[in-house]
Amino acid sequence: APLFELQNQHGQPVQLKPEDAKHLKVALTLHNKAQGYLAKAACALEAERRLGDGPAAADGTATATAAGGREAVATSSSSPTRTSSAAALSSSSSSSSERFFELALLFLLEADGAFARVGDEELLSAVDNVGIVQLEVCW
């Protein structure tokens, strides 16, 4: 039995080009990893709120609840990039929740890039994770 088999809504196997299968597996794995960091961020944020150690608003950082109860950290600066995310991760002044959100964003952006490398547009339109990744990046 293959390690990875994609089925349609009728339970029939979907034939994938090897390159598309590789990119799809990478994208799904990265998305799963990002969701783990989002869950850790939510737990850390709740702990920070209970302890009164939440992110300070003086630095332009605000915490908001998005649709589906997900928490997101937004800043007043320009859009986050991999460089600024890496710098934020190394900053000792960042809270645990902020670091987990930054890690989640890195994995979400990489997952989005892996989905973009899948050549079969029809396949991508059938995979729910593509839209979910894009929503989570926005949150």
Disulfide bonds with the S-S distance in Angstrom:
none
